[in-house]
Amino acid sequence: MLRKQLLAWLLLPLVLLFAADTFFTYWIAFKFSARAYDRSLVEIAREISLHLRPVDQGVELDLHEDAREILLSDPQDKIFFEVTSASGAPLAGEHIAAPAAAADEPEVFYDGELRGRPVRIVQVAFEGGASSRAAGIVRVAETMLKRNQLAREILLSVVLPQALLILVAVTVVWAGVIRGLSPLESLRRTIAARSSRDWSPIASDDMPGEVRPLLHAFNELVARLDAALTAENRFISDAAHQLKTPMTVLKTNLELAFREDDPARSREALAAARDGAERMSRVVSQLLSLARNEPEASRAVTLAPVDLNALAFEAATAWVPVALKRRIDLGYEGSDVPVMVHGDAPRLRELLDNLLDNALRYGREEGSVTLRVSGGRSPVVQVDDDGPPIPPEERSRIFERFHRLLGTVPGGSGLGLAIAREIARIHDATIDLAQSANGNGNSFCVIFPEQPA
């Protein structure tokens, strides 16, 4: 969950920082308390050293019992001492372990254990001189209650305000994260409350700047899904609309063929049923082609170099039998050199087939149709016919799906030019309709974008 992750990333460093600060504060506080009480141990050791007196071939401690009691008394800690000669022979007090490593300094501080309790020890070495004090070593040990208590007091005085500050920071961070994520929660509720048929974009004006790119991407995804579903619904609607009539004709003629006793009339009904089946097959093929060339479905098309001149020659050759059947003069005017375009060969062939089919189907019988290909930086494919000119007000609608001009010959579905336009769009080409140069007929012109040299 994003809220937990944000809180973890924001609060975990604060907690770790507080723990580290507590540790170092206690360490520093203990050092300060140790330094303060270490000086008092040195003073006790020096006071004891003042009572060392030289005797015959040795040293003795001349310290009255009452003075010793006053010197070593403490309301919290226990204080112990030991006096040894310069050679290490014990003279007075309780045995206290010497430092682990020999030291040349006159004052040595170290930690040890005495009577099973941790103690702080100072060792002070004294040299005899002109005074009456004799040379010797004094060790003073003290338990660590005062030191630990002082360290804790220092720690609490520093850490408690920090803990309160951390608590306030945690509260502010928690409230800030909840408030900062409230637009996402509002967005979640908005999306959850939407109908499955509502594909309108979600407004991003009230959203934070960091959320707007995500919302824009989401709106673009919804728009693409809407376009895909719209195309799918349109395809289903188009298929149902276009297949209904030939299916009805096919079914009616088959029923007539079964009911007729006259073989001649039965064959007529079967022939009509066959024509209806062929038309239905053509409509299905064109619907599938239209769906295959939809913007969403054609995103994964891979374009490669294609010789448009050779492709157009193959298409013109394939349509010669149809032209001969309608007594139309089908001509081809190509280029002397290959005309290369970046495209998809099967789709380009389908574009040419649809333009030629449209020209041969609606052109004047015993007329002429010419397919032209010209090269250059922007290759052009042109199909001219001498059929009835399409009115200017209809030229912008002729490429719409299922749009057919009034008075045209039956048999067409109104999908051929729509398919041609979609294929041209895939290749970034433009397809236009104009009147032929001689003023009679129509001219379909496909202009491809500039091709790399």
N, C-alpha and C positions, 0 to 999 in steps of 0.2 A: 504494500500500500504506500502511495506517495507520501502521505502525511507521516507515517512511521519512519520512512526513510529520511525525510527532511528533519524530523525531530532528532533522529539518531545522529545524523551528520552535524547538526547544530549543537546538541546537548552533550554528546559524547566527548568532544574536545574540551568543553567546559568542565565536565566531571574529571577528566584525566588531568587537566591543568590544576584543578583544585586539589586533587590527590597529590600531585607532584609538589605543589606549593606547600601543602601541609607537611609533607616529609621534610622538605628543605627548611621550612620554618622551625620545625622541632629540632632539627639537627643544629641550626644556628643558635636557637635558644639554649640548647643544652651546652653548646660551646661557651656561650656567654656566661651561663650560670657556673660552669666548671671553672672558668677563668676567675670569676669573682670569689668563689670559695677556695680556690687553690692558693690565693694570696694569704687567706687566714691560716691555712695549713703551714705555710712557710713561716708565718709569724709565730705559730706554736712551736715549730721546730727550732727557730732561733731562740725563743725564750728558754726552751729546754737546754739548748747548747750553752746558755749563759751559766748553767749550774754544773757544768763539767769541770772537775778539779783534778789536777795532776797529783798522783800519789807515788809512792815508791814503785818504780818500774811499772806504772800503769795509770789508769784513769778511773775516777769514780764520779757518780752523779750525786750531787749535793742538793736534793730537792725535797723539801718538807712535804709530808703527806697531805696536809691541808692545801698547800699551794698546788700540789699535783692535782688534787680533786677539783680545785677552781679552774685550773688551766685546761683540764680535759673534759669539763662538764659541758653539755649541750642539751637543750630541751628536746631536740628531735633525733639527732644522730648520735652514734657511739664513736668515740675517738680513742684510738690506740696508739701507743708509741713503743719504739725500741731504740736503745742506745748501744752502739758497739764501738769498740776501739778502732783505731785506724787500721789495725791488722784484721779486724772482723770478729774479734772475740766479744760475745754478748756481755753487756754490763748491767742493763736494766730494761724493764718493760717486757712486753709480750713479743714473741718472735714474729717478725714480719718479713715476708720473702723479699729478697733483693730484686732489682730489675733484671729482666732476662738477659739484656746485653749490657756489658760494662760501659759506663759513660764517664767522660772526663769533666762534665759540667758540675758546678757546685750544687745546682738544684736540678733534680730529675723528677718528673711527674709520670706516673704510670698507674694502670688499673690492676687490681688483684682481687683476691678472695681471702676472707678471714672469718673463721668460725661459720663457714658456709654462706656468708653474705658477701655481695660485691662491695668493694671499697675503693676509694681513691687514695693513692699513696704519694707522698713526696719524700724524697731522700735528699738530705742536706749534709754536705761534708764540711767540716770545720778544721782549720789548722790552728795549732797553738802558737801563740806569739808572746809579745811582751806582757800581755794581760795575763790574768790568772786563769783564763779559759784554756782547757787542754784540747788537743786534737782528737777528733772522733767523728762518727757518723750517726746522725739522728734520722730515724724514719717515723713518719706520722701517717696513720691511716684513719680514714673517716668513711662511715657508711654514706649512702648517696640519696637519702630521703629528701634533704633540702634542695639538692641539685635538681632532682626529678620534679619536685613540686614547683620550683621556680621556672623550670623549662615548660611545664604544663601551663603555668599561669601566663607566661609570655605567649605560648602557642594559642591559648584561648583568647587572649586579648587581640591577637592578630587574625586568627582564623574565624572567630565568630562573626566579625563584620564582613569578612570575605564570604562566609557561608550565607549570610543574609543577602549579600549582593548577588551571589550565584542563584539563590532562590528567586530573587526578583527577576534576574535575567532569564531563568527558566520559565517563569510565569509570562514574561513579556514575549519570549520566543514562542512559547506554546500558543499564546493568543495571536501573535503575528502570523504563525503558520496557518492556524485555523482561518483567520481573516484573509490571508493571502490566497488560500485555496478555495475560499467561498465562491469565486467566479466559476471554478471548475465544477463545484457542486451544483451551482445554478445551471451550468451548461449541461450537466448530467441529467438534471430534472427536466430541462427543456427537451433534450433528445428523447428521454424516456416517455415523455408525455405526447410525443409526436405520433401522428397517424402513419401507418405504413404506406399511405398514398400521398403523404405530404413530402415532396422532394424540393421544396423551396429552400434557398440558402439561409443559414442562421446568421443573424446580425452580429457583427463583431465590434460595434462601436463601444459597448460597455465592457469589453474584455481587456485585460492587461496586454501590454505590448508583447510580452513573452508568449501569450496564448494565441494571439492573432495569427501567426504563421501556421500553427496547428489547425486552427479553425478554418483558415483559408484552404489548407490542404484537404480538410474534411469536406468543405463545401465543393471543392473541385471533384473529389471522389464521388460525392452524392450526385453532382451534375453528370459525371460520366456514367454512373449507374442509371440515372434517370434516362440519359440518352440511349443506353443499351436496352433498358426495359421498354422505352418508347419504340425503339426500332424493332424489338421483338414483338410487341403488341401490334405495331403497324404491319409487320410481316404476316402475322397470323390473320389480321383483318384483311389484308390484301389477298392472301391465299384463299381465305374463305369467300371473299367477294369474286375473285376471278375463277375459282373452281366450281362455284355454284352453278353457273350457266352451262358450261360444257358437261358437267356431271348430270344435270337435269336432261340435257339433250341426249346424252348417251343412254341414260336410263329409259327415256321415252321411246327412242328408236329401237332399243333392244326389246322393249315390251311389244312394240308394233310388229317387229320381226317375228316374235314368237306367236303372235295372234293371227298373222296373215296366212291365209291358205294359198294365195297366189305367189309362186316362186319369184316372179319378177318384182313385185312390190316388196316382198321380204328382202330381196337383195338390195333394193333401194334403201330400205330402212337400215340394213346392215352397213351399207356404204356411208349413210349419214352418221351412224354410230361410230364408224371408223374415223370419219373426219372429226367428230367430236372428241374422240380419244386422242387423235393427233394434236388437236388444239389444246386439250388439257395437258398433254405431255409437254407441249411447247411452253405453256403458261407455268407449269411446275419448274421447268428448266430455267426460265427467266426469273422466277421468284427466288430460286436458289442462287442464281447468279447475282441478283440484286442484294440478297442477304450477305453473300460472300464479299461484296464490294462496299458494304456499309462502312462508315468511318471507324466504328469500334472494332469491326471484324478484320479490317485491312491494316491494322497497325503493325502487324508482324510480317508484312510483305517485304521480301528481299529483292531489291532492284539490282540488275546487272546489265552490262552492255548488250544491246539488241540492235540488229540491222533492220531498221524500219523499212528500208527499200525492199529487201528480200521478203520480209513479212507481209508487206502490202501486195507484192506480186503473187504470193501463195494464196492470199485471201481472194484476190481478183480471179485467179484461176479456178478456185473452188466454187465460185458463184456463177461461172459461165453456164452450166446446165440450166440454172434457174432463169438466167437472162435469155437463153435461147427459147425456153418454154414460153416466155412472155413476149418473145420477139423484140427484145431490147438490145441495143448495141452497147455492150459493156466494154469500155476502153480503159487502158492503163497507161499512165505517163509517169515513169519513174526517173530516177537519177542515174547518171553513168557511173557513179561511185557509191559505195555503201554509205548509208545515212544512219549513223550510230546515235542511239539515245540510251539513257539510263532508265531501264524499265523492266517490267515483268512480261515476258513474251506471251504466255497464254492469255493474260488480260488484254494486252494490246491487240492480239488477234481477235478477241471477243469484241473489242471496241470497233474494229474494222468491219467485222461481220454484222454488227448491229446497224452501222451506217449504211452498208451496202444493202442489207435486207430492207431497211426503211426506204432507200432510194428505189430499189426494184419493186417493192410492194406498192408504193404510192406514186411512182413515176408514170409518165404517159406510156401506154402500150404502143409498141413499135417506136419508142423513143430512144433516148441514149442516156447512159450513165457513165461518168468518167471518174476514175480514181487517180489522184495525182499525189506525188510525193516529191518534196523539194528539200534540199539540204541547207547547209549554212549553220551559223551558231545557234539559230532557233529553228529546228526542223518543223515542217508543216505538212499535214495530211489534209487533203481536200477531196470531198465527194460532191460532184455536180450532177444534177438531173434536170430534165426539161419538163417536169410535171407541173401541175398547177401551183403557182407561187403561194406560199403561206402568208397570210395577211400580217402586216407589221405588228398589230396588236396581239397576235397569237404567238409571235416568235419567242417572247420571254417565257411563255407557258408550255411550249412544245416539249421541254425537257422535264416537265413534272410527271410524276407517276400517274399512269392510267389516263393521262390527258390525250384525247383524240379529237381531231377536227370533225365538225359536222360535215356529213356528205362523203367521208372517206370510205374506201372499200372495207367490207367486214373482214374479220380474221385476225386483226391485230389486237394486241393487249395493252398498248400504251406504255410498255415497259422498256422497249429497246433503247430509246434515246435517254431515258433516265439511267439505264445501266451504263451507256456510253459516257454520260456526264460524270458518274461516280468513278469510272476507270480513269477518265482524264484528270479528275481531282487527285487520285492516288499518285499520278505522275506529275503533279504540279502544272498540268497543262490546262489550257482554256479551250472550250468548244463553243463556237458561235454559229448562228444561222443568218445568212444574208441572201439577198436575191442574186441570181447568177449575173455574170458580167454582161451577158447579152440581153438581160431584162426578162428572160423567160426561164422559169424553173427556180430551183433552190440550190444553195451552196452551203454545205456543212464544212466548217474549217476547224481543225484541231491544231493549235499552236503550242509546241513544247517549249519549255524554258531553255535558256542558253546552256549548251552542253560544254563540258570541259574539252579543251583542245586535244 
